[in-house]
Protein backbone atom coordinates (compact mmCIF):
# COMPACT_ATOMS: atom_id res chain seq x y z
CA UNK A 1 0.00 0.00 0.00
CA UNK A 2 1.48 3.29 -1.15
CA UNK A 3 0.66 6.45 0.86
CA UNK A 4 0.59 9.87 -0.69
CA UNK A 5 0.98 13.24 1.02
CA UNK A 6 -0.27 16.61 -0.10
CA UNK A 7 1.47 18.20 -3.00
CA UNK A 8 4.33 20.62 -2.29
CA UNK A 9 2.38 23.47 -3.92
CA UNK A 10 -0.61 23.06 -1.58
CA UNK A 11 1.71 22.73 1.43
CA UNK A 12 3.45 25.98 0.51
CA UNK A 13 0.12 27.81 0.09
CA UNK A 14 -1.11 26.56 3.49
CA UNK A 15 2.15 27.61 5.20
CA UNK A 16 1.99 31.07 3.65
CA UNK A 17 -1.68 31.47 4.66
CA UNK A 18 -0.98 30.45 8.27
CA UNK A 19 2.02 32.80 8.43
CA UNK A 20 -0.05 35.71 7.06
CA UNK A 21 -2.83 35.05 9.57
CA UNK A 22 -0.39 35.05 12.49
CA UNK A 23 1.24 38.25 11.17
CA UNK A 24 -2.20 39.87 10.91
CA UNK A 25 -3.10 39.03 14.51
CA UNK A 26 0.27 40.27 15.76
CA UNK A 27 0.01 43.55 13.88
CA UNK A 28 -3.48 44.28 15.29
CA UNK A 29 -2.28 43.46 18.81
CA UNK A 30 0.85 45.60 18.44
CA UNK A 31 -1.09 48.59 17.07
CA UNK A 32 -3.58 48.50 19.96
CA UNK A 33 -0.86 48.10 22.58
CA UNK A 34 1.38 50.87 21.26
CA UNK A 35 -1.56 53.21 20.67
CA UNK A 36 -2.59 52.89 24.32
CA UNK A 37 0.99 53.40 25.51
CA UNK A 38 1.40 56.43 23.26
CA UNK A 39 -1.74 58.07 24.66
CA UNK A 40 -0.62 57.39 28.22
CA UNK A 41 2.88 58.76 27.58
CA UNK A 42 1.46 61.85 25.90
CA UNK A 43 -0.81 62.55 28.89
CA UNK A 44 2.08 62.06 31.33
CA UNK A 45 4.28 64.37 29.29
CA UNK A 46 1.61 67.08 29.62
CA UNK A 47 1.74 66.69 33.40
CA UNK A 48 5.50 67.10 33.75
CA UNK A 49 6.25 70.62 34.88
CA UNK A 50 2.58 71.63 34.93
CA UNK A 51 2.50 72.33 38.67
CA UNK A 52 5.24 74.51 40.06
CA UNK A 53 6.07 75.03 43.73
CA UNK A 54 7.59 78.46 44.25
CA UNK A 55 9.29 79.93 47.32
CA UNK A 56 8.48 77.28 49.95
CA UNK A 57 9.26 78.43 53.47
CA UNK A 58 8.58 77.42 57.07
CA UNK A 59 7.65 80.05 59.66
CA UNK A 60 8.93 78.84 63.04
CA UNK A 61 6.77 81.36 64.97
CA UNK A 62 3.46 80.20 63.48
CA UNK A 63 4.40 76.61 62.47
CA UNK A 64 3.11 77.34 58.97
CA UNK A 65 4.46 76.23 55.62
CA UNK A 66 3.95 78.96 53.06
CA UNK A 67 4.46 78.53 49.32
CA UNK A 68 3.14 79.65 45.97
CA UNK A 69 1.49 77.12 43.68
CA UNK A 70 1.36 77.76 39.95
CA UNK A 71 -0.32 75.89 37.10
CA UNK A 72 1.94 76.42 34.09
CA UNK A 73 -0.23 74.42 31.68
CA UNK A 74 -3.57 76.07 30.85
CA UNK A 75 -4.74 72.84 29.16
CA UNK A 76 -4.80 71.09 32.56
CA UNK A 77 -7.25 72.36 35.15
CA UNK A 78 -6.38 70.05 38.05
CA UNK A 79 -10.05 69.90 38.96
CA UNK A 80 -9.77 66.57 40.76
CA UNK A 81 -8.13 66.10 44.14
CA UNK A 82 -5.12 68.27 44.90
CA UNK A 83 -3.05 67.57 48.01
CA UNK A 84 0.13 68.72 49.71
CA UNK A 85 2.34 66.23 51.49
CA UNK A 86 4.83 67.51 54.04
CA UNK A 87 7.71 65.14 54.64
CA UNK A 88 9.68 65.39 57.87
CA UNK A 89 13.07 64.03 58.80
CA UNK A 90 12.65 60.50 60.08
CA UNK A 91 9.86 59.63 57.64
CA UNK A 92 6.86 61.36 59.29
CA UNK A 93 4.39 62.65 56.70
CA UNK A 94 1.44 65.02 56.96
CA UNK A 95 -1.17 65.35 54.21
CA UNK A 96 -3.35 68.37 53.41
CA UNK A 97 -6.31 68.72 51.05
CA UNK A 98 -5.42 71.98 49.29
CA UNK A 99 -9.06 72.75 48.47
CA UNK A 100 -9.64 73.16 52.22
CA UNK A 101 -6.84 75.75 52.29
CA UNK A 102 -8.34 78.05 49.68
CA UNK A 103 -6.76 76.67 46.51
CA UNK A 104 -9.37 77.29 43.78
CA UNK A 105 -10.97 74.54 41.74
CA UNK A 106 -9.99 74.44 38.91
CA UNK A 107 -6.41 75.53 39.57
CA UNK A 108 -5.81 78.79 37.68
CA UNK A 109 -2.64 79.65 35.78
CA UNK A 110 -2.15 82.68 38.06
CA UNK A 111 0.01 81.97 41.13
CA UNK A 112 -1.87 80.99 44.31
CA UNK A 113 -0.41 81.66 47.76
CA UNK A 114 -0.90 78.69 50.11
CA UNK A 115 -0.42 78.64 53.87
CA UNK A 116 -0.59 75.28 55.67
CA UNK A 117 -0.98 75.02 59.44
CA UNK A 118 1.29 72.23 60.59
CA UNK A 119 0.39 70.67 63.91
CA UNK A 120 3.73 69.07 64.63
CA UNK A 121 5.77 72.17 65.48
CA UNK A 122 8.64 70.55 63.59
CA UNK A 123 10.09 72.01 60.39
CA UNK A 124 9.38 69.72 57.40
CA UNK A 125 12.22 69.02 55.00
CA UNK A 126 10.25 68.52 51.80
CA UNK A 127 6.94 69.53 50.20
CA UNK A 128 5.28 67.34 47.58
CA UNK A 129 2.14 68.11 45.55
CA UNK A 130 -0.13 65.20 44.65
CA UNK A 131 -2.84 65.57 42.03
CA UNK A 132 -5.51 63.05 41.09
CA UNK A 133 -5.31 64.47 37.55
CA UNK A 134 -1.62 63.61 37.14
CA UNK A 135 -0.89 60.67 39.41
CA UNK A 136 2.44 59.81 37.76
CA UNK A 137 3.97 63.26 38.27
CA UNK A 138 4.36 64.63 41.79
CA UNK A 139 6.47 67.79 41.99
CA UNK A 140 8.67 68.23 45.06
CA UNK A 141 10.50 71.11 46.69
CA UNK A 142 12.91 71.25 49.58
CA UNK A 143 11.91 73.57 52.40
CA UNK A 144 14.88 75.74 53.39
Secondary structure, 3 states (H helix, E strand, C coil): CCCCCCCHHHHHHHHHHHHHHHHHHHHHHHHHHHHHHHHHHHHHHHHCCCEEEEEEEEECCCCEEEEEEEECCCCCCCCCCEEEEEECCCCCEEEEEHHHHCCCCCCCCCCEEEEEECCCCCCCCEEEEEECCCCCCCCEEECC
